[in-house]
């Protein structure tokens, strides 16, 4: 659920070093050169502000007081090899865990703590902090990975190759390898799971093709084109859903935010297909989504790293062409130069899209309503 500074695309001039939403997107946190800040996603209110040094990883456990934090190494107490479990109620770290190399990513859910290093990934029981498994991985210098916090589909995805875009999918609850998916010809740049863990989206270093995979089917996918020219994909995000999500979002170094309306494409395909599974997962990896279900908006200056999530999707009860707006999405964007943007995206059956900027504010100058929370 997070974007960390382990990527080479994060400029040293950017004030934000990392950004992540919690598991239900109700809150988000940023790590800066001074400390970290927690915000309410719905209101934009600054909930917590801690000024103690630079952080490259800050992860929340839902809306609890538990944070997992990793320093940038600018001071000895904030080593990038040390994971601190931090309590926002007391304002102190209650547990520290040291590793032999820098921590590149951390994930949490109510049962598991995942720590990703360059060549190893550790799985812990989050309550006892007993190590449950160690996964030896191919060199993963950028810490590319994904984790589904859903306990029924609790999957972890890691690169399985340094030369092509193969993904190892690991069951973090049952502690065994689930499958390996050959997603791209080029090495991976971004991975994300749907909220239920049933689907996974991937992008390669080329950034031109994005694929959606059925985790249970393992080898079958939807693929579609983000653009013609190579671009670094900064983030991928599925819309919330109990099944196949209706919308997939991607941000890139071109400054554009791309929305792919899977639901509309599947509705169209299902009218042509004799089977439900066939309507969702085509047999050919090269089968691209119709361009009419892809819209984009230049929301960020080119080159500025951004991280976006779909916090809400509203669908018309009647999907007939008479409905002018079959799908509407609330999109929240964090830019690493210090801003929060929120758009309402509407699309109709004629593929006419409207991006409406609803909110924009500076993440670094926001003032907490509860000054007592600030250090």
N, C-alpha and C positions, 0 to 999 in steps of 0.2 A: 504493500500500500504506500510505499514511500519512494522518494527520489533522493539519493545521497550524493555527496560531492566526490565519490570515488570515480565518477566519469571524467574523462579528459575534457569534456565539453564545458565544465564549470569554470568560468573565468575567475582568476584571483581577484579581479576588480569587483565582482558581485558581492554585495553585503550579505546575501543569504547563502549559507553553505549547504543546507539541507532543508527539505520540506516533506511533511507527511500528513495525511489524513488518518484519523483513527478508523477502526474496522467498519463502522457504520456511517462514516463521513459526517458525523455530527460535530466533530471538532477537528482542528488541524493545528500543527505545531511547526515552527520554523527554528532552525539553528543558525545563529549568526556568529560574527567574530567576537561578540560580547557575551553571548549567553543563549537562552532560548525563550520563546514566547508561545503561549497557547491561546488560541482563539476559538470562539463559538462560530461554527460555520453558518448558522441561520441568521444571527444578528450581527456578526462581525465584531462582537465585543472581545476585547482583550481580557482573558480570564486569569492569566498567570504570566509573570515576567521574572526571570532569574538572570542576573548579571554576574557571571562567575568565570567567564572565559569562552573560548571558541569551541563550537561543537559541530561535528560532521554527521552524527546520527542522533536523532531524537525520535523515539517511537512511543506511542501511547497504547495502553490496554483499554480499549473502549473509552468510556468516560470516567474511568477510575482515577485514583491518585497515583497509579504506578506508571513510571516512565523508564525506558531503557535508553541510556545516553552514552555516547562515546565522544571523547574530546578530540580536538584537531592536533594536539601535540605541541601547542605553543607554550605550554607550561607543563612541568613534570607531573603534576597531579592530574592532568587531563591527557594522558597518553592515548594514542589511537589503538593501542593494544589492550586497553582496559575498558571493560563494560561495567557501568555502574547502574544498579537498580535504584531509582530515585523516587522518593515519596514527596509529592507536592504539598501534602498537608503539613508535614514536619519541615520541609525544605532541606532535607538531608538525604544522602545516599545511605541505604541500609545494607547493601551487599555489593562487593566488587569482585569481578572475575577477570583474571589476567590471561592473555594468550601470547603465543610466541611470535605471531605476526599481526599486522594491522587488521582490525575488524572492518569488513567492507559493507556488511548489511546485517540488520537484526530484525526479526519478526516475532510477534506475540499473538497468542490467542489464550483462551481460558485454560488450556491444557498444556500448551507447548511454548518453549522459548527456542528460537532458531538463531544461531550465530554463524555467519558466513565469513570465512577467510579466503585467501587466494587459492589454496589447494585443498582445504578441508571445510566441511560444514558439520556443526555440532547440533544435536537435538537434545533438549533438556526437558524434564518435567518441570513446569513453571512453578508448581507449588513447593516441591522439595528441592528443586535445582539439582537433582540427580541427573547425570548424563545418561541418556538412553541409547544413543547411537552416534557414530562418527562416519561421515560419508567422505571418502577420498574422491576428489574431483580433478578434472583437467584444470590447468592454470586459468584462473578467472580474475584477471587483474582489475577489471572494472566492477567486480561484485555484482554481475548481472544475475538476477534470480527473481522468483515470485513465490508467494505463499498465499494459500487460501485459508482464512481463519475459520471457515465453517467446519465444525467438528465431524459432520457426516461426509464431507468431501475435503478432508484436510490434506491437501497436496502441496508439495514443495517442488519447484522447477529450477533446474540448474543446467548450465551448458554441459553438453556431453562431448564436445569437440572444439578444438581451437581453429580448425580449418573450414568447417561448415556449420550450418545452423541446426545442429542436433540438440534436442532437449531431453534431459533425464527427468522423468516425473516420478517422485518418491512419495509414498504414503507416510505422512509424518505421525499418524495415529497408530497404525499397525506396524510401522517400522520395517517397510520392505519396498523394494523398487517396484513401481507400478507398470511403467512402460518407458520406451524411448521413442521419440518422434523425430523424424527427419523433416524439419520445418522449412529450411532454406538452404540454398547453395553457399551463401556467405555466412560468416560468423554472426551470432546473435547480437542485437543491440538492446532489445527490450522484450520483456515477458510480463504477462499479467493473467490472473485467473478471474473468472466471473465470481460473484459473491458466494455462489453455492459450490464452487469448485468443479463444476461439470464441464466448463469450457475454458479454453486457454487461447490467448491471442499472442502472436509473436511478430517481431520485426527484425530484419537483419541489418547489418552495417550499411547496406545499400540504401535501405529506407524507402524503396519504391513499392514493394509488395508487403502487405500485411495479411496474415493468415489467422483464421479462427479454427481451432481444433476441438473435436469432441474427445475429452479425456478418456471416456470409457471405450470409444472406438479406436483410439490410439493413433491410427495412421490416416484418418480421413479428415479433410479440412475444407473450409471455405477460404478462398483467396481473393484478394481484390487490390486494386492499384491505388496507392496514395498519391503518387505523382510520377512524372517521367524522369526527372533528374534526381540523382542521389541526394539524400538529405539525412541528417542524424535525427532519428526518432528519440525524443526526450522522454515521452511517457505514453502509456496506453491505459485506457480505462473502460471497463464495461459499465453500462447502466445497471441499476439494481433490478433483479428479476428472480423469480422462483424457477424459471426454465432458461431457455436461450434468451439472453438479453436482447432488447430491441435496438440498442444503440451501442456502438463502439467508438471511442474517441482516441485521437492521436494528436500529439503536439510534436513539432519538429523545429530544426534549426532555421528553417525558412521563415519562421514566425507565424506560420499558419496553424490553425486548429481545425482538424478534419473530423467530421462526424459521418459515420457509416450506419445507415438505417437498415439493420439486418431484418427487423420485423417486416418492413415493407417489401423487401426482396423475397423473403420467405413466403409471405402471403401470395405474391405474384407467382413464385415457383410452385407452390403447393397446388395452384389451380391447373398447373401443367403436369404435375407428377401424380403417379398412381399410388405412391406410398408416402407415409408421413416422414419416415427416416430419409427417404430419397429427397424429400422437399427441403430438409434441413442440411444434410451432409452430402454434397455431390461427390461422385467417385473420383473426379479429376482434381488434383491439387491446383492445376492451372486454370480452373474454372473461375473466372473473375466475376465479382458482383457487378451488376449493371450500373453504369455510371450515374444513372438517374437517382440512385439511392446514396449518393456521396455528395456532401456539401462541405464547404470550408470557408473560413473567415480569417483574415489577416489581423489577428488580435494582439500580436506581440511584435516588437521590432526584430528583424532578422538577426540571428546570432545570440539573442538573449534566451537563456535556458528557461523553460517553463514546465510546469507540472499541472495537469488538469484532471478533474474527476467529474463524473456525471452524478449529481446528488439526487436527482429525481427525474422520473419519466412519467408523463401523463399521456395516455392513449385514449382516443375517442372510443366510446362504447360501440358505436356503429362505424365499421371500417369501410363503409360504402363511399364511392366517389363524391357523394353529395356532401360529405363532411369536409369542410375546408381545411381543417387542421387535424390530421389523424395522429400526429405525434408532436409532443412538446417536451423539451428537455431543459433542466436547470444545470448549467455548466459553471463550475468554479475553477478559476485558474490562479495559480501562484506563480509570479515571475521572480526570477532570482535576482533581479535588480530592485526588488523590494515592494511589489504591488500585489494586491488581490483584486481580481476582476470576476464579476459574475454576470453571465449572459443567460437570457431566455432564448432558446432556439426553437423555432416552429417550422414545420415543413408540411406542405399540403400534397395532394395527390398529383398535382401538376409539377412536382419537384420545385416549387417556389419556396425558398427558405428565407426566414427573417431572423437576424441576429440582433437582439435588443440588449444593450448594456444596462443592467439594472443597478449595479453597485461597482464602485472602484474606490479603493483607499490605500494609503501608504501603510505597510505593515510595520515599518520601523519607527514611525512617529505616533502610532496609536497609543492612547493613554488608558491604563487599566482603570476600571470603575472601582475596584477594591485596592487602593494603594497599599493596604496592609499585606497583600500578597507579594509585593515587589520587595526585592532584597535591597 
